[in-house]
Amino acid sequence: MAKTEIEAEFQNGKLIRQDEPYNYQTDELVVEFTGTQIKQTEFGKSIEEPYTYSVSGDKINYTEDNKPKTITIKSQSNNNLVLVVEETDIHDGITYKEVVETSFVKK
């Protein structure tokens, strides 16, 4: 179950925006890792088709919209998991990066 999420945006390596932490309601977002699939639900309803994934060190690798994606495991314990997703894009010579860090509590 997701607990909090923080989103930040960078332009050419400089922080241009960082949101206040968003605190999820109970069962608002649940991410379940089962075997080789990632399942996501909001308030008990599936929000996307399950993704197939693999883990290599601190990286979770999966494919979305025919594009390989990576989630970084920032930290984990028996009850908590912190995941970071980074997406980078270049437009007109400017590098844009969005970083989303989500903290989960084991259900």
C-alpha positions as CSV (number, residue, x, y, z in Angstrom):
1,M,0.0,0.0,0.0
2,A,1.4,3.4,-1.0
3,K,2.0,5.7,1.9
4,T,3.5,8.9,0.4
5,E,4.8,10.2,-2.9
6,I,7.1,13.1,-3.7
7,E,7.5,14.4,-7.3
8,A,10.3,16.7,-8.5
9,E,11.3,18.2,-11.9
10,F,14.7,19.2,-13.1
11,Q,15.8,21.2,-16.1
12,N,19.5,20.7,-17.2
13,G,20.2,19.2,-13.7
14,K,18.6,22.1,-11.8
15,L,15.6,21.5,-9.6
16,I,12.7,23.6,-10.9
17,R,9.8,22.2,-9.0
18,Q,9.3,19.8,-6.0
19,D,5.8,19.1,-4.8
20,E,4.9,18.7,-1.1
21,P,4.6,15.0,-0.2
22,Y,1.3,13.5,-1.1
23,N,-0.1,11.2,1.6
24,Y,-2.2,8.4,0.2
25,Q,-5.5,7.3,1.8
26,T,-5.7,3.7,3.0
27,D,-5.9,1.4,-0.1
28,E,-5.9,4.4,-2.5
29,L,-2.9,2.9,-4.4
30,V,-1.8,-0.7,-3.9
31,V,1.1,-2.2,-5.8
32,E,1.5,-5.9,-5.6
33,F,4.5,-7.9,-6.7
34,T,3.4,-11.4,-7.4
35,G,5.8,-13.9,-9.0
36,T,6.9,-12.0,-12.1
37,Q,4.0,-9.5,-12.3
38,I,3.3,-6.0,-10.9
39,K,-0.4,-5.4,-10.3
40,Q,-1.7,-1.9,-9.4
41,T,-5.1,-1.2,-7.9
42,E,-6.8,2.0,-6.7
43,F,-9.4,1.5,-4.0
44,G,-9.5,-2.2,-4.9
45,K,-10.0,-1.8,-8.6
46,S,-7.3,-2.7,-11.2
47,I,-5.9,0.5,-12.9
48,E,-3.7,-1.1,-15.5
49,E,-2.9,-4.5,-17.0
50,P,-0.2,-6.3,-14.9
51,Y,3.4,-5.8,-16.0
52,T,6.0,-8.6,-16.2
53,Y,9.1,-7.6,-14.3
54,S,12.5,-8.8,-13.3
55,V,14.9,-7.7,-10.5
56,S,18.6,-7.1,-10.9
57,G,20.3,-5.7,-7.8
58,D,18.5,-2.6,-6.8
59,K,16.6,-2.3,-10.2
60,I,13.2,-3.5,-11.2
61,N,13.0,-3.8,-14.9
62,Y,9.7,-3.9,-16.9
63,T,8.2,-2.9,-20.2
64,E,5.4,-0.4,-20.6
65,D,4.0,0.7,-24.0
66,N,6.8,-1.4,-25.7
67,K,9.5,0.7,-23.9
68,P,11.9,-0.7,-21.3
69,K,11.5,1.0,-17.9
70,T,13.4,0.8,-14.7
71,I,12.4,1.5,-11.1
72,T,15.2,1.9,-8.5
73,I,14.8,0.4,-5.1
74,K,16.0,3.2,-2.8
75,S,15.5,1.2,0.4
76,Q,13.6,-1.7,1.8
77,S,12.9,-3.3,5.1
78,N,10.4,-5.9,6.4
79,N,7.6,-3.4,6.4
80,N,8.7,-0.6,4.1
81,L,9.7,-0.1,0.5
82,V,10.9,3.1,-1.2
83,L,10.9,3.1,-5.0
84,V,12.2,5.8,-7.3
85,V,11.1,6.3,-11.0
86,E,13.1,8.7,-13.2
87,E,12.1,9.8,-16.7
88,T,14.4,11.9,-18.8
89,D,13.5,13.7,-22.1
90,I,15.5,16.1,-24.2
91,H,13.8,18.9,-26.2
92,D,15.5,21.7,-28.0
93,G,18.8,20.9,-26.2
94,I,17.2,21.1,-22.8
95,T,17.3,18.0,-20.6
96,Y,14.1,17.5,-18.6
97,K,14.0,14.9,-15.8
98,E,11.0,14.0,-13.6
99,V,11.7,12.0,-10.4
100,V,8.9,10.3,-8.4
101,E,9.7,8.7,-5.1
102,T,7.0,6.6,-3.5
103,S,7.1,5.0,-0.1
104,F,5.1,1.8,0.5
105,V,4.0,0.0,3.7
106,K,3.7,-3.7,3.6
107,K,0.1,-4.8,4.0
